[in-house]
Amino acid sequence: MATADGDVKPDEGIVRLADDSDAEVITRVFLASRTAAMPYLPRLYDDEQTKAWVRHVLLPSCVTWVAESLETGEVLGFAALEGDVLEHLYLRPEARRKGIGSTLLSQVKQASPGGLSLRVFTRNTDARAFYERHGFRPVDENDGSRNEENEPDMTYAWRGRP
């Protein structure tokens, strides 16, 4: 459900566009989510380097939304879209399986109704199942040579609304 100003309000929170003041909390969500969901990934950058990447690369190059708790105002997750590529969708570990990821993904689909693509690590079976439940289908696989973690990944696509 969208508000008059375009924000989406799921049962547990509100989705709004992120701005530079969200860089620190987006960094915390990103790091916590990756640690919990993908403990096999190497940690390539420290917290400050990651925050600099969020502030100087992610936020300027992507349309980014954050999901906030209606109750506490805390940021529970974020999604970042560059063109028609979903670059990132991460949730705080305790916010998983509460509809927040689905709400963020719905916002991204609304912004790119013609279709989307994304990459997901092959071993991230929870994320793969999530995207498949939301209409994404695998279109290719890679041995990890196209990402800096050198982790096998897959490209998924959602064909959009007719």
C-alpha positions as CSV (number, residue, x, y, z in Angstrom):
1,M,0.0,0.0,0.0
2,A,1.5,3.4,-1.0
3,T,1.1,6.6,0.9
4,A,0.4,10.0,-0.7
5,D,4.2,10.6,-0.8
6,G,4.9,7.3,-2.5
7,D,6.2,5.4,0.6
8,V,5.1,1.8,1.0
9,K,3.8,0.7,4.3
10,P,3.9,-3.0,5.0
11,D,2.5,-4.4,8.3
12,E,5.8,-4.2,10.1
13,G,7.3,-1.0,8.6
14,I,7.7,1.6,6.0
15,V,9.8,1.7,2.9
16,R,11.4,5.0,1.9
17,L,14.1,6.2,-0.3
18,A,17.5,6.2,1.3
19,D,19.8,9.2,1.5
20,D,23.4,9.8,2.5
21,S,22.4,9.9,6.2
22,D,21.5,6.2,5.9
23,A,25.1,5.1,4.9
24,E,26.1,3.9,8.4
25,V,23.0,1.9,9.1
26,I,23.0,0.4,5.5
27,T,26.6,-0.6,6.2
28,R,25.6,-2.3,9.5
29,V,22.7,-4.2,7.8
30,F,24.9,-5.3,4.9
31,L,27.7,-6.6,7.1
32,A,25.4,-8.3,9.6
33,S,23.3,-9.9,6.8
34,R,26.3,-11.3,5.0
35,T,27.9,-12.6,8.2
36,A,24.7,-14.4,9.2
37,A,23.5,-15.7,5.8
38,M,26.8,-16.3,4.0
39,P,29.5,-17.1,6.6
40,Y,31.6,-18.8,3.9
41,L,32.3,-15.5,2.2
42,P,35.7,-13.9,2.8
43,R,35.7,-10.5,4.5
44,L,37.5,-8.4,2.0
45,Y,37.0,-4.9,3.5
46,D,36.8,-3.5,7.1
47,D,33.8,-1.6,8.4
48,E,35.1,1.8,7.4
49,Q,36.0,0.7,3.9
50,T,32.6,-0.8,3.5
51,K,30.9,2.4,4.8
52,A,32.9,4.4,2.3
53,W,31.8,2.1,-0.5
54,V,28.1,2.6,0.6
55,R,28.5,6.3,0.8
56,H,30.6,7.0,-2.3
57,V,29.6,4.1,-4.7
58,L,26.3,2.4,-3.7
59,L,24.2,5.5,-2.7
60,P,25.3,7.7,-5.7
61,S,24.9,5.0,-8.3
62,C,21.7,3.2,-7.2
63,V,18.2,4.0,-6.3
64,T,18.2,2.7,-2.8
65,W,15.3,2.1,-0.4
66,V,15.3,1.3,3.3
67,A,12.7,-0.6,5.3
68,E,12.1,0.9,8.7
69,S,10.2,-0.6,11.6
70,L,7.0,1.4,12.3
71,E,7.4,0.5,16.0
72,T,11.0,1.5,16.5
73,G,12.1,3.4,13.4
74,E,15.1,1.1,13.0
75,V,16.2,0.2,9.5
76,L,15.5,-3.5,9.0
77,G,16.8,-3.8,5.5
78,F,17.6,-2.2,2.2
79,A,17.4,-2.7,-1.6
80,A,19.5,-1.0,-4.2
81,L,18.6,-0.8,-7.9
82,E,20.9,0.3,-10.7
83,G,19.0,0.6,-14.0
84,D,17.2,-2.8,-14.2
85,V,19.7,-4.6,-12.0
86,L,18.9,-5.4,-8.4
87,E,22.3,-4.9,-7.0
88,H,21.6,-5.5,-3.4
89,L,18.8,-6.7,-1.1
90,Y,19.9,-7.3,2.5
91,L,18.0,-7.6,5.8
92,R,19.1,-7.6,9.4
93,P,19.2,-11.3,10.4
94,E,16.3,-10.9,12.9
95,A,14.2,-9.3,10.3
96,R,14.1,-12.2,7.9
97,R,10.9,-14.2,7.1
98,K,8.6,-11.3,8.2
99,G,7.7,-10.0,4.7
100,I,10.2,-7.2,4.7
101,G,12.3,-8.6,1.9
102,S,9.1,-9.2,-0.1
103,T,8.0,-5.6,0.5
104,L,11.4,-4.2,-0.6
105,L,11.4,-6.5,-3.7
106,S,7.9,-5.3,-4.6
107,Q,9.1,-1.7,-4.4
108,V,12.0,-2.6,-6.8
109,K,9.7,-4.3,-9.2
110,Q,7.4,-1.3,-9.2
111,A,10.4,0.9,-10.1
112,S,11.4,-1.5,-12.9
113,P,8.2,-3.0,-14.3
114,G,9.8,-4.1,-17.5
115,G,12.0,-6.7,-15.8
116,L,14.9,-7.1,-13.5
117,S,18.1,-9.2,-13.2
118,L,20.3,-9.9,-10.2
119,R,23.2,-12.1,-9.2
120,V,23.2,-14.4,-6.2
121,F,25.9,-16.7,-4.9
122,T,25.1,-20.3,-5.8
123,R,25.5,-21.5,-2.2
124,N,23.0,-18.9,-1.0
125,T,20.1,-21.3,-1.3
126,D,17.8,-19.2,0.9
127,A,18.2,-16.2,-1.4
128,R,17.7,-18.3,-4.5
129,A,14.5,-19.8,-3.1
130,F,13.3,-16.3,-2.2
131,Y,13.8,-15.0,-5.7
132,E,12.3,-18.0,-7.3
133,R,9.2,-17.6,-5.1
134,H,8.9,-14.1,-6.5
135,G,9.1,-15.1,-10.2
136,F,12.8,-14.9,-10.9
137,R,14.3,-17.7,-13.0
138,P,18.0,-18.6,-13.4
139,V,19.5,-17.6,-16.7
140,D,23.2,-18.4,-16.2
141,E,25.9,-19.7,-13.8
142,N,29.5,-18.6,-13.3
143,D,32.5,-20.1,-11.6
144,G,33.1,-17.0,-9.5
145,S,35.5,-15.3,-11.9
146,R,33.1,-12.3,-12.2
147,N,32.9,-11.4,-8.5
148,E,35.7,-10.3,-6.1
149,E,34.8,-13.1,-3.6
150,N,35.6,-15.7,-6.3
151,E,32.4,-17.5,-5.3
152,P,30.3,-19.3,-7.9
153,D,27.2,-17.3,-8.7
154,M,24.1,-17.3,-10.8
155,T,22.2,-14.6,-12.7
156,Y,18.4,-14.5,-12.2
157,A,15.9,-12.6,-14.3
158,W,12.3,-11.5,-13.7
159,R,10.6,-10.8,-17.0
160,G,8.4,-8.0,-15.7
161,R,4.7,-7.3,-16.0
162,P,3.0,-7.8,-19.4
